[in-house]
């Protein structure tokens, strides 16, 4: 019989946004990606992306389940799960040639992601426009293990009964044999007495006959 056991642990982060609140699980988008823009006088860097991310270890076959939501209504942000190579390729105001493990654009989102291979991954949050509110996040690691249970059935009663029957049969046969052998002396005595009586009778007959 196979039984499944699910181990659930809070996701442990290797790095977090610097204003991450351990009590509420909230943070904000404090990092910026900029692009140079020429003005009438000079080139200036203007924000083109507001972002922040978490990194964590994940094991192949585990499920990462979680939820995030924004404190400001009516807006949405981009949410990605990236591996290390994808994280390194992130940039260029989010317009570079990069891909992802999971993507959503929402103000509130439940995610359930199966880890494809063991490694370091990231939760990436970004917005192309300024977002001044907070983001709340919870995430847990789910590990389902399969355990096979074996049950041994021992019918001791059957073997005990057979043993009792065997011992009873042996005891009965032995008792019978002993009972017959106990009668041998008596039988021999009866035969001897019969012979003595027979001889005595023959002698009496001979004496009683006239000469």
C-alpha positions, 0 to 999 in steps of 0.5 A: 500500500502506497501513502503520500506525505506532504511536507510544507515549509516556508520558503527560505530566501537567499536575498530579499528587497532591503525593505522587506518586512518579516512580520507582514511579508511586505516590500516595495519596488526600490530598484530602478533601471534607467535609460539615457534621454537627451534634453536640450542641454544634456543627456540624462538618465530617466527611470524606465523600470521599477523592480525588486526580487527575491532569490531562493533555493528550490529542489526539483519536483517540489511545488512552490505555492504562494500569493501576492497582492498590491496595496494600491487598487486599480493597478497591476505589476509584472511577476516572473519566476526566473532561473539564474541565467534568466535573471542575468539576462534581465535588463534593458528596461525589460525589453531585452532578449530574456525569458522566464519560468512563469509570468503574470500581470496582475494586482493579486495572483495565486501561483503554483509552480513545479520546480523543473530542476534543482537550482537557484531561482528568483521572484521578480516584480517590476512595473514600467511606471512608478508604483509607490504602494507595497506588495504583500507576498507569502510563499511555501515549499511543498514536498510530496513523498511517496512511502510504500507500507507493507503489512505481514499477515501471520496466521499463527492460529492455523499453525497452532491448530495443525500442531495440536492436531499432530500432537493429539494424533501422536499421543493417541497412537502412542496411548493405543500402542501402550494399552495393547502391550500392557495386555500381553502378560494377561493374555499369556497367563490366560493361555497358560491357565487354559493349557493347564486346565486342558491337560488336567481334563485329559488326565481325569478322563484317562483315569476315569476310563476302565482298564 
